[in-house]
Amino acid sequence: MLEIPRQWRHPREFRIARPATPEEWAAALLRAVARSEPVPAPDDQPVNPAPAGTLAQPAVAELATGLWRLRRRLSGPAPSPGARDGGGAADLRRARRQFESLWSTLAAAGVEIQEHDHTRYDSGLDLQVLEFQQTEGLTDETVLETLRPSVYLHGLRVQTGEVVVGVPVTRDEDG
């Protein structure tokens, strides 16, 4: 490959070096780019449609959200020993085991569910904020509650998390 003549008018130390990419890699990259299909706009169908026999991204997001809500309920405070809940401790243990099995199955299939409770909030995060609440005792913007988790399938986001963010109380110092 010949050097570009525009480079010659500059001192040697300012010239751009020839790429170190092997020619066969560059050719393979050009072939891959030429074969690639255009990426649809966000309003179109999902970017990665599911192959036949697998769950579609909206179904994965809905399933993950439902399991996440169930997990929060199951990990909540246990009913008091004297309470009549229609079941028993053994039923609750079985439900938790079954739930954990489903959760592990999702994780093995490449689904990641991110809860954002009590994490520091930054406007650059890919989250949908439903409300900002002034909250006593905070020094930074903090996620108070996750209403829907962020869900990723093989590293691609299929659902954006919905959160409530707490902001520090501002005091007027004019008085």
Backbone as a printed PyTorch tensor [residue, N CA C, xyz], in Angstrom:
tensor([[[  0.8540,  -1.1720,   0.0000],
         [  0.0000,   0.0000,   0.0000],
         [  0.9040,   1.2390,   0.0000]],

        [[  0.6060,   2.1520,  -0.8710],
         [  1.4170,   3.3610,  -0.9650],
         [  1.0030,   4.3560,   0.1120]],

        [[  1.9640,   5.1300,   0.5640],
         [  1.6410,   6.1760,   1.5290],
         [  0.8340,   7.2540,   0.8330]],

        [[ -0.0260,   7.8960,   1.5820],
         [ -0.8390,   8.9660,   1.0270],
         [  0.0490,  10.2010,   0.8790]],

        [[  0.0460,  10.8400,  -0.3000],
         [  0.9260,  11.9980,  -0.5330],
         [  0.7020,  13.1360,   0.4690]],

        [[ -0.5150,  13.3140,   0.9700],
         [ -0.7430,  14.3810,   1.9550],
         [  0.1130,  14.1890,   3.1900]],

        [[  0.4320,  12.9590,   3.5140],
         [  1.2390,  12.6720,   4.6970],
         [  2.6830,  13.1640,   4.5100]],

        [[  3.1490,  13.1900,   3.2750],
         [  4.5390,  13.5530,   3.0030],
         [  4.8490,  15.0030,   3.3420]],

        [[  3.8450,  15.8630,   3.3300],
         [  4.1340,  17.2690,   3.5890],
         [  4.3550,  17.5590,   5.0720]],

        [[  4.1320,  16.5850,   5.9180],
         [  4.3320,  16.7440,   7.3550],
         [  5.6440,  16.0810,   7.7720]],

        [[  6.2520,  16.5590,   8.8480],
         [  7.4600,  15.8840,   9.3580],
         [  7.1470,  14.4240,   9.6870]],

        [[  8.1440,  13.5780,   9.6060],
         [  7.9770,  12.1410,   9.7890],
         [  7.2740,  11.7850,  11.1140]],

        [[  7.5980,  12.5170,  12.2080],
         [  7.0050,  12.1780,  13.5100],
         [  5.5100,  12.4870,  13.5900]],

        [[  4.9850,  13.2820,  12.6450],
         [  3.5650,  13.6160,  12.6450],
         [  2.7560,  12.7850,  11.6470]],

        [[  3.4040,  11.9300,  10.9040],
         [  2.7070,  11.1210,   9.9160],
         [  1.9740,   9.9690,  10.6030]],

        [[  0.8380,   9.6310,  10.0510],
         [  0.0400,   8.5360,  10.6010],
         [  0.6180,   7.2250,  10.0940]],

        [[  0.8890,   6.3240,  11.0150],
         [  1.4870,   5.0340,  10.6510],
         [  0.4570,   4.1530,   9.9470]],

        [[  0.9620,   3.2650,   9.1200],
         [  0.1090,   2.2950,   8.4450],
         [ -0.5320,   1.3930,   9.4970]],

        [[ -1.8100,   1.0400,   9.3420],
         [ -2.4540,   0.1860,  10.3390],
         [ -1.7420,  -1.1460,  10.4960]],

        [[ -1.7230,  -1.6500,  11.7180],
         [ -1.0410,  -2.9070,  12.0020],
         [ -1.9560,  -4.1090,  11.8150]],

        [[ -3.1460,  -3.8990,  11.2800],
         [ -4.0980,  -4.9800,  11.0770],
         [ -3.6480,  -5.8380,   9.8940]],

        [[ -3.5500,  -7.1330,  10.0840],
         [ -3.1850,  -8.0010,   8.9560],
         [ -4.1980,  -7.8520,   7.8160]],

        [[ -3.7400,  -7.9650,   6.6000],
         [ -4.5900,  -7.7660,   5.4250],
         [ -5.7940,  -8.7030,   5.4250]],

        [[ -5.5960,  -9.9760,   5.8310],
         [ -6.7240, -10.9200,   5.8090],
         [ -7.8000, -10.5230,   6.8310]],

        [[ -7.4170,  -9.9260,   7.9620],
         [ -8.3950,  -9.4490,   8.9390],
         [ -9.1770,  -8.2890,   8.3640]],

        [[ -8.4730,  -7.3670,   7.7220],
         [ -9.1450,  -6.2130,   7.1230],
         [-10.1250,  -6.6670,   6.0510]],

        [[ -9.7270,  -7.6350,   5.2350],
         [-10.6170,  -8.1490,   4.1930],
         [-11.8410,  -8.8170,   4.8110]],

        [[-11.6280,  -9.6020,   5.8720],
         [-12.7520, -10.2650,   6.5420],
         [-13.7050,  -9.2400,   7.1470]],

        [[-13.1600,  -8.1790,   7.7130],
         [-13.9910,  -7.1210,   8.2910],
         [-14.8240,  -6.4380,   7.2100]],

        [[-14.2140,  -6.1370,   6.0740],
         [-14.9460,  -5.5120,   4.9690],
         [-16.0480,  -6.4250,   4.4420]],

        [[-15.7730,  -7.7370,   4.3600],
         [-16.8080,  -8.6810,   3.9190],
         [-17.9540,  -8.7210,   4.9130]],

        [[-17.6460,  -8.7070,   6.2090],
         [-18.6950,  -8.7500,   7.2340],
         [-19.5540,  -7.4930,   7.1880]],

        [[-18.9340,  -6.3430,   6.9830],
         [-19.6890,  -5.0970,   6.9120],
         [-20.5790,  -5.0910,   5.6750]],

        [[-20.0710,  -5.6090,   4.5730],
         [-20.8470,  -5.6390,   3.3330],
         [-22.0550,  -6.5610,   3.4620]],

        [[-21.9460,  -7.6430,   4.2430],
         [-23.0480,  -8.5920,   4.4270],
         [-24.0600,  -8.1480,   5.4560]],

        [[-23.6840,  -7.2420,   6.3450],
         [-24.5670,  -6.9000,   7.4610],
         [-25.8240,  -6.2210,   6.9600]],

        [[-26.9140,  -6.4940,   7.6910],
         [-28.2070,  -5.9000,   7.3630],
         [-28.3400,  -4.5900,   8.1200]],

        [[-29.1250,  -3.6430,   7.5890],
         [-29.3020,  -2.3790,   8.2980],
         [-30.0120,  -2.5950,   9.6330]],

        [[-29.6150,  -1.8270,  10.6210],
         [-30.2270,  -1.9180,  11.9490],
         [-31.5420,  -1.1570,  11.9130]],

        [[-32.6720,  -1.7790,  12.3380],
         [-33.9460,  -1.0820,  12.2910],
         [-33.9980,   0.0620,  13.2980]],

        [[-34.8660,   1.0160,  13.0100],
         [-35.0580,   2.1440,  13.9140],
         [-35.6900,   1.6430,  15.2010]],

        [[-35.5590,   2.4070,  16.3230],
         [-36.1080,   1.9550,  17.6040],
         [-37.6050,   1.6700,  17.5650]],

        [[-38.3570,   2.3020,  16.6580],
         [-39.8010,   2.0790,  16.6000],
         [-40.1540,   0.7840,  15.8870]],

        [[-39.1770,   0.1700,  15.1970],
         [-39.4320,  -1.0690,  14.4790],
         [-39.4370,  -2.2470,  15.4450]],

        [[-39.4460,  -3.4380,  14.8810],
         [-39.4280,  -4.6530,  15.6780],
         [-38.1290,  -4.7480,  16.4660]],

        [[-38.0320,  -5.6730,  17.4400],
         [-36.8050,  -5.8090,  18.2250],
         [-35.5830,  -5.9990,  17.3270]],

        [[-34.4350,  -5.4870,  17.8030],
         [-33.2020,  -5.5500,  17.0360],
         [-32.7910,  -6.9940,  16.7920]],

        [[-32.9190,  -7.8470,  17.8060],
         [-32.5430,  -9.2490,  17.6750],
         [-33.7720, -10.1260,  17.8260]],

        [[-34.4990, -10.4030,  16.7240],
         [-35.6680, -11.2570,  16.8620],
         [-35.2550, -12.6440,  17.3270]],

        [[-36.1020, -13.2530,  18.1170],
         [-35.7760, -14.5550,  18.6900],
         [-35.8720, -15.6370,  17.6240]],

        [[-34.9190, -16.5720,  17.6040],
         [-35.0200, -17.6980,  16.6780],
         [-36.2280, -18.5560,  17.0390]],

        [[-36.6780, -19.3480,  16.0990],
         [-37.8340, -20.2160,  16.3310],
         [-37.5660, -21.1230,  17.5270]],

        [[-38.5630, -21.2710,  18.3780],
         [-38.4480, -22.1480,  19.5310],
         [-37.8930, -21.4720,  20.7690]],

        [[-37.6050, -20.1770,  20.7100],
         [-37.1160, -19.4710,  21.8880],
         [-38.0870, -18.3540,  22.2340]],

        [[-37.9590, -17.8390,  23.4390],
         [-38.8240, -16.7520,  23.8800],
         [-38.4410, -15.4520,  23.2010]],

        [[-39.4330, -14.6340,  22.8790],
         [-39.1800, -13.3100,  22.3250],
         [-38.7570, -12.3840,  23.4580]],

        [[-38.0830, -11.2830,  23.1150],
         [-37.5770, -10.3640,  24.1290],
         [-38.6750,  -9.8190,  25.0390]],

        [[-39.8470,  -9.4120,  24.5330],
         [-40.8840,  -8.9260,  25.4610],
         [-41.3340, -10.0020,  26.4460]],

        [[-41.3930, -11.2540,  25.9900],
         [-41.7840, -12.3430,  26.8870],
         [-40.7270, -12.5520,  27.9630]],

        [[-39.4580, -12.4620,  27.5820],
         [-38.3730, -12.6060,  28.5610],
         [-38.4630, -11.4930,  29.5970]],

        [[-38.7000, -10.2580,  29.1410],
         [-38.8020,  -9.1250,  30.0670],
         [-39.9680,  -9.3100,  31.0200]],

        [[-41.1190,  -9.7420,  30.5120],
         [-42.2960,  -9.9290,  31.3570],
         [-42.0780, -11.0600,  32.3590]],

        [[-41.5100, -12.1630,  31.9010],
         [-41.2190, -13.2950,  32.7860],
         [-40.2210, -12.9060,  33.8620]],

        [[-39.1750, -12.1990,  33.4780],
         [-38.1600, -11.7770,  34.4420],
         [-38.7460, -10.8210,  35.4660]],

        [[-39.5850,  -9.8870,  35.0320],
         [-40.2020,  -8.9470,  35.9640],
         [-41.1090,  -9.6690,  36.9500]],

        [[-41.9020, -10.6160,  36.4480],
         [-42.7810, -11.3870,  37.3410],
         [-42.0020, -12.1800,  38.3700]],

        [[-40.9320, -12.8340,  37.9430],
         [-40.1010, -13.5840,  38.8890],
         [-39.4170, -12.6590,  39.8870]],

        [[-38.9890, -11.4870,  39.4280],
         [-38.3550, -10.5220,  40.3240],
         [-39.3420, -10.0700,  41.4000]],

        [[-40.5850,  -9.7830,  41.0190],
         [-41.6000,  -9.3750,  42.0070],
         [-41.8860, -10.5030,  42.9930]],

        [[-41.9890, -11.7330,  42.4760],
         [-42.2210, -12.8820,  43.3450],
         [-41.0660, -13.0720,  44.3170]],

        [[-39.8410, -12.8840,  43.8400],
         [-38.6590, -13.0230,  44.7030],
         [-38.7040, -12.0190,  45.8440]],

        [[-39.1140, -10.7890,  45.5420],
         [-39.2040,  -9.7710,  46.5890],
         [-40.2490, -10.1520,  47.6430]],

        [[-41.3550, -10.7200,  47.1720],
         [-42.3920, -11.1390,  48.1380],
         [-41.9220, -12.3060,  48.9870]],

        [[-41.2740, -13.2740,  48.3490],
         [-40.8220, -14.4560,  49.0850],
         [-39.6970, -14.1350,  50.0530]],

        [[-38.8780, -13.1270,  49.7300],
         [-37.7740, -12.8020,  50.6220],
         [-38.1900, -11.7880,  51.6820]],

        [[-39.4500, -11.4010,  51.6840],
         [-39.9550, -10.4730,  52.7000],
         [-40.0550, -11.1520,  54.0500]],

        [[-40.5720, -10.4420,  55.0430],
         [-40.6890, -11.0380,  56.3740],
         [-41.6360, -12.2370,  56.3570]],

        [[-41.2200, -13.2810,  57.0340],
         [-42.0360, -14.4950,  57.1140],
         [-43.2560, -14.2290,  57.9850]],

        [[-44.3890, -14.9150,  57.7170],
         [-45.5780, -14.7220,  58.5520],
         [-45.3190, -15.1900,  59.9780]],

        [[-46.0100, -14.5680,  60.9100],
         [-45.8200, -14.9280,  62.3190],
         [-46.3030, -16.3560,  62.5530]],

        [[-45.7170, -17.0540,  63.5410],
         [-46.0440, -18.4620,  63.7660],
         [-47.5250, -18.6970,  64.0400]],

        [[-48.2220, -17.7620,  64.6540],
         [-49.6230, -17.9560,  64.9840],
         [-50.5710, -17.5590,  63.8740]],

        [[-50.0660, -16.9920,  62.8000],
         [-50.9290, -16.5100,  61.7200],
         [-51.4710, -17.6830,  60.9160]],

        [[-52.7290, -17.5550,  60.5060],
         [-53.3640, -18.5830,  59.6890],
         [-53.2940, -18.1300,  58.2320]],

        [[-52.2900, -18.5930,  57.4990],
         [-52.1300, -18.1610,  56.1170],
         [-52.6000, -19.2150,  55.1200]],

        [[-53.2240, -20.2810,  55.5950],
         [-53.7270, -21.3100,  54.7020],
         [-52.6580, -22.3110,  54.2830]],

        [[-51.4060, -22.0010,  54.4730],
         [-50.3210, -22.9090,  54.1010],
         [-49.4820, -23.1560,  55.3310]],

        [[-48.3080, -23.5380,  55.1230],
         [-47.4170, -23.7410,  56.2500],
         [-46.0080, -23.3930,  55.8510]],

        [[-45.1240, -23.5780,  56.8050],
         [-43.7140, -23.2920,  56.5480],
         [-43.1750, -24.2190,  55.4650]],

        [[-43.6480, -25.4550,  55.4340],
         [-43.1740, -26.4080,  54.4200],
         [-43.6070, -25.9540,  53.0210]],

        [[-44.8360, -25.4600,  52.8920],
         [-45.3050, -24.9640,  51.5890],
         [-44.4710, -23.7740,  51.1320]],

        [[-44.1420, -22.8970,  52.0700],
         [-43.3390, -21.7280,  51.7300],
         [-41.9360, -22.1430,  51.2880]],

        [[-41.3510, -23.1190,  51.9730],
         [-40.0250, -23.6070,  51.5920],
         [-40.0510, -24.2130,  50.1890]],

        [[-41.0990, -25.0060,  49.8770],
         [-41.2180, -25.6040,  48.5490],
         [-41.3500, -24.5190,  47.4770]],

        [[-42.1520, -23.5030,  47.7650],
         [-42.3360, -22.4070,  46.8010],
         [-41.0150, -21.6770,  46.5710]],

        [[-40.2660, -21.4580,  47.6450],
         [-38.9640, -20.7800,  47.4990],
         [-37.9850, -21.6180,  46.6950]],

        [[-37.9600, -22.9260,  46.9270],
         [-37.0740, -23.8120,  46.1640],
         [-37.4480, -23.8140,  44.6890]],

        [[-38.7420, -23.8990,  44.4050],
         [-39.2000, -23.8840,  43.0210],
         [-38.8430, -22.5470,  42.3640]],

        [[-39.0420, -21.4670,  43.1020],
         [-38.6960, -20.1490,  42.5710],
         [-37.2060, -20.0560,  42.2660]],

        [[-36.3580, -20.4770,  43.1950],
         [-34.9090, -20.4100,  42.9890],
         [-34.4810, -21.2480,  41.7870]],

        [[-35.1600, -22.3610,  41.5600],
         [-34.8690, -23.1860,  40.3900],
         [-35.1860, -22.4250,  39.1080]],

        [[-36.3430, -21.7470,  39.0660],
         [-36.7070, -20.9480,  37.8920],
         [-35.7240, -19.7980,  37.6900]],

        [[-35.3300, -19.1530,  38.7680],
         [-34.3800, -18.0310,  38.6960],
         [-33.0540, -18.5130,  38.1150]],

        [[-32.5740, -19.6630,  38.5580],
         [-31.3190, -20.2220,  38.0570],
         [-31.4290, -20.5940,  36.5810]],

        [[-32.5960, -21.0950,  36.1780],
         [-32.8150, -21.4430,  34.7820],
         [-32.7250, -20.2040,  33.9010]],

        [[-33.3310, -19.1180,  34.3430],
         [-33.2500, -17.8650,  33.5820],
         [-31.7970, -17.3880,  33.4820]],

        [[-31.0860, -17.4430,  34.5850],
         [-29.6870, -16.9980,  34.5840],
         [-28.8570, -17.8520,  33.6340]],

        [[-29.0930, -19.1570,  33.6230],
         [-28.3510, -20.0460,  32.7260],
         [-28.6970, -19.7860,  31.2600]],

        [[-29.9010, -19.2590,  31.0030],
         [-30.3190, -18.9520,  29.6270],
         [-29.8270, -17.5850,  29.1680]],

        [[-29.0690, -16.8860,  30.0120],
         [-28.4990, -15.6070,  29.6060],
         [-29.3140, -14.3920,  30.0030]],

        [[-30.2650, -14.5570,  30.9190],
         [-31.0900, -13.4370,  31.3790],
         [-30.4760, -12.8710,  32.6480]],

        [[-30.2570, -11.5720,  32.6580],
         [-29.7420, -10.8810,  33.8430],
         [-30.7810,  -9.8630,  34.2790]],

        [[-31.1290,  -9.8870,  35.5550],
         [-32.1250,  -8.9820,  36.1150],
         [-31.4250,  -8.0930,  37.1260]],

        [[-31.4730,  -6.7740,  36.8910],
         [-30.7820,  -5.8310,  37.7650],
         [-31.7790,  -5.0250,  38.5710]],

        [[-31.6550,  -5.1140,  39.8780],
         [-32.4350,  -4.2940,  40.7950],
         [-31.5720,  -3.0840,  41.1510]],

        [[-32.1930,  -1.9330,  41.3370],
         [-31.4140,  -0.7140,  41.5330],
         [-31.6080,  -0.0770,  42.9110]],

        [[-32.3490,  -0.7210,  43.7990],
         [-32.6220,  -0.1470,  45.1210],
         [-31.3480,   0.2550,  45.8440]],

        [[-31.3660,   1.4320,  46.4430],
         [-30.3030,   1.9480,  47.3030],
         [-28.9730,   2.1510,  46.5770]],

        [[-29.0080,   2.2940,  45.2530],
         [-27.7840,   2.6010,  44.5180],
         [-27.7630,   4.0910,  44.2100]],

        [[-26.5600,   4.6150,  44.0530],
         [-26.4050,   6.0380,  43.7330],
         [-26.9490,   6.2760,  42.3320]],

        [[-27.7550,   7.3140,  42.1540],
         [-28.3370,   7.6250,  40.8520],
         [-27.4860,   8.6540,  40.1300]],

        [[-27.3030,   8.4240,  38.8500],
         [-26.5970,   9.3750,  37.9820],
         [-27.4610,   9.5440,  36.7410]],

        [[-27.5590,  10.7690,  36.2360],
         [-28.4270,  11.0260,  35.0910],
         [-27.9780,  10.2870,  33.8390]],

        [[-26.7710,   9.7810,  33.8150],
         [-26.2830,   9.0290,  32.6690],
         [-26.7170,   7.5760,  32.6650]],

        [[-27.3020,   7.1060,  33.7550],
         [-27.7490,   5.7190,  33.8200],
         [-28.9330,   5.5200,  32.8850]],

        [[-29.0420,   4.3250,  32.3440],
         [-30.1380,   3.9940,  31.4390],
         [-31.3250,   3.5010,  32.2680]],

        [[-31.9710,   4.4480,  32.9410],
         [-33.1260,   4.1520,  33.7770],
         [-34.2320,   5.1470,  33.4770]],

        [[-35.4620,   4.7130,  33.6410],
         [-36.5940,   5.6220,  33.5030],
         [-37.0090,   6.0340,  34.9170]],

        [[-36.8570,   7.3210,  35.2060],
         [-37.2040,   7.8330,  36.5260],
         [-38.6690,   8.2570,  36.4950]],

        [[-39.4820,   7.6390,  37.3430],
         [-40.8960,   7.9770,  37.3870],
         [-41.1680,   9.1420,  38.3210]],

        [[-40.2830,   9.3270,  39.3130],
         [-40.4920,  10.4130,  40.2670],
         [-39.1870,  10.7300,  40.9920]],

        [[-38.9880,  12.0220,  41.2560],
         [-37.9030,  12.4750,  42.1220],
         [-38.5560,  12.9180,  43.4200]],

        [[-38.1100,  12.3750,  44.5600],
         [-38.6770,  12.7180,  45.8670],
         [-37.5930,  13.3290,  46.7400]],

        [[-37.9160,  14.4840,  47.3610],
         [-36.9840,  15.0240,  48.3480],
         [-37.0690,  14.1410,  49.5860]],

        [[-35.9050,  13.7070,  50.0610],
         [-35.8540,  12.7570,  51.1680],
         [-34.8130,  13.2080,  52.1710]],

        [[-35.2010,  13.2580,  53.4380],
         [-34.2880,  13.6220,  54.5260],
         [-33.1870,  12.5840,  54.6540]],

        [[-31.9980,  13.0370,  55.0090],
         [-30.8970,  12.1410,  55.3140],
         [-30.0640,  11.7150,  54.1120]],

        [[-30.4120,  12.1410,  52.9250],
         [-29.6200,  11.7820,  51.7490],
         [-28.5850,  12.8640,  51.4600]],

        [[-27.4180,  12.4380,  51.0060],
         [-26.3900,  13.4020,  50.5970],
         [-26.2390,  13.4190,  49.0760]],

        [[-26.6320,  12.3400,  48.4000],
         [-26.5810,  12.2260,  46.9420],
         [-27.9260,  11.7320,  46.4460]],

        [[-28.1480,  11.8660,  45.1400],
         [-29.3400,  11.2820,  44.5450],
         [-29.2160,   9.7660,  44.6260]],

        [[-30.2440,   9.1120,  45.1670],
         [-30.2080,   7.6800,  45.4140],
         [-31.5110,   7.0510,  44.9580]],

        [[-31.4260,   5.8660,  44.3610],
         [-32.6390,   5.1460,  43.9710],
         [-33.3040,   4.6320,  45.2430]],

        [[-34.5250,   5.1040,  45.5020],
         [-35.2550,   4.6720,  46.6870],
         [-35.9720,   3.3460,  46.4480]],

        [[-36.5310,   3.2010,  45.2420],
         [-37.3420,   2.0180,  44.9680],
         [-37.2620,   1.6640,  43.4910]],

        [[-37.1460,   0.3830,  43.2180],
         [-37.1980,  -0.1180,  41.8470],
         [-38.6080,  -0.6350,  41.6130]],

        [[-39.3110,  -0.0700,  40.6310],
         [-40.6600,  -0.5190,  40.3170],
         [-40.6520,  -1.6020,  39.2450]],

        [[-39.7180,  -1.5220,  38.3080],
         [-39.4700,  -2.5710,  37.3170],
         [-37.9600,  -2.6760,  37.1580]],

        [[-37.4160,  -3.8850,  37.1700],
         [-35.9560,  -4.0290,  37.0590],
         [-35.4890,  -3.8460,  35.6180]],

        [[-34.2040,  -3.6100,  35.4520],
         [-33.6010,  -3.6430,  34.1250],
         [-33.3620,  -5.1070,  33.7900]],

        [[-33.7130,  -5.5070,  32.5620],
         [-33.5690,  -6.9010,  32.1560],
         [-32.7010,  -6.9560,  30.9080]],

        [[-31.7100,  -7.8540,  30.9410],
         [-30.7920,  -8.0360,  29.8230],
         [-30.8390,  -9.4890,  29.3730]],

        [[-30.8440,  -9.6940,  28.0580],
         [-30.8010, -11.0290,  27.4890],
         [-29.5190, -11.1210,  26.6760]],

        [[-28.5850, -11.9490,  27.1080],
         [-27.2620, -12.0960,  26.4720],
         [-26.5860, -10.7320,  26.3250]],

        [[-26.7040,  -9.8970,  27.3450],
         [-26.0380,  -8.6010,  27.3580],
         [-26.7950,  -7.4830,  26.6610]],

        [[-27.8980,  -7.7780,  25.9940],
         [-28.6920,  -6.7510,  25.3200],
         [-29.8980,  -6.3980,  26.1800]],

        [[-30.1300,  -5.1000,  26.3680],
         [-31.2490,  -4.6690,  27.2100],
         [-32.5710,  -4.9720,  26.5210]],

        [[-33.4680,  -5.6570,  27.2230],
         [-34.8070,  -5.9170,  26.7110],
         [-35.8610,  -5.1550,  27.5120]],

        [[-35.4640,  -4.6050,  28.6550],
         [-36.3800,  -3.7840,  29.4550],
         [-35.5660,  -2.7600,  30.2390]],

        [[-36.0090,  -1.5100,  30.1730],
         [-35.3680,  -0.4380,  30.9280],
         [-35.9880,  -0.3980,  32.3180]],

        [[-35.1460,  -0.2650,  33.3300],
         [-35.6360,  -0.2010,  34.7010],
         [-36.4250,   1.0750,  34.9640]],

        [[-37.4510,   0.9570,  35.8120],
         [-38.2510,   2.1050,  36.2470],
         [-38.0250,   2.2840,  37.7440]],

        [[-37.6460,   3.5050,  38.1270],
         [-37.2530,   3.7390,  39.5110],
         [-37.8460,   5.0330,  40.0550]],

        [[-37.8200,   5.1350,  41.3890],
         [-38.1220,   6.3640,  42.1110],
         [-36.8040,   6.8040,  42.7370]],

        [[-36.4270,   8.0610,  42.5000],
         [-35.1370,   8.5670,  42.9600],
         [-35.3510,   9.5660,  44.0890]],

        [[-34.5890,   9.4000,  45.1690],
         [-34.6050,  10.3420,  46.2740],
         [-33.5230,  11.3790,  46.0820]],

        [[-33.8820,  12.6580,  46.3330],
         [-32.9040,  13.7360,  46.2430],
         [-32.7700,  14.3880,  47.6100]],

        [[-31.5940,  14.9190,  47.9450],
         [-31.4200,  15.5760,  49.2360],
         [-32.3580,  16.7610,  49.3720]],

        [[-32.8270,  17.0100,  50.5940],
         [-33.7070,  18.1330,  50.8600],
         [-32.8840,  19.4100,  50.7640]],

        [[-33.3790,  20.3830,  50.0200],
         [-32.6820,  21.6740,  49.9130],
         [-33.3000,  22.6320,  50.9030]],

        [[-32.4580,  23.3570,  51.5980],
         [-32.8950,  24.3160,  52.6150],
         [-32.6830,  25.7260,  52.0710]],

        [[-33.6700,  26.5920,  52.2940],
         [-33.4950,  28.0040,  51.9560],
         [-32.7050,  28.6690,  53.0680]],

        [[-31.6360,  29.3510,  52.6980],
         [-30.8020,  30.0160,  53.6990],
         [-30.9780,  31.5280,  53.6270]],

        [[-32.1410,  31.9960,  53.1080],
         [-32.4060,  33.4380,  52.9730],
         [-32.9190,  34.0040,  54.2700]],

        [[-33.5250,  33.1910,  55.1540],
         [-34.1860,  33.6650,  56.3700],
         [-33.2380,  33.8470,  57.4230]]])
